[in-house]
Amino acid sequence: MNIFVGNMPFSMNDSDLSDASTRFGEVTSARIITDRDSGRSRGFGFVEMPSDQEARTAINELSNMDVDGRILKVNEAKPRNDRRY
């Protein structure tokens, strides 16, 4: 299952996101989305977990968690729709 994690502190990196998630199960990947031009975090990212049950536990436990004064917003990631140009 792919998990969306939003409202993260800008100081958080991929490793921090992975570490926070592995407490609840196996993490296949953890990636923070960065600005294309500056390389700075955009404040959200995605965690991929192979077990749906562990992913749901991570969603429940990480949701509303305070990390460096920011309250995380966590839910199941929605599939990306085709973009209209």
Buried (B, 14 or more C-beta within 10 A) or exposed (E): BBBBBBEBEEEBBBEBBBEBBBEBBEBEEBEBEBEEEEEEBBBBBBBBBEBEEBBBBBBEBBEEEEBEEBEBBBEEBEEEEEEEE
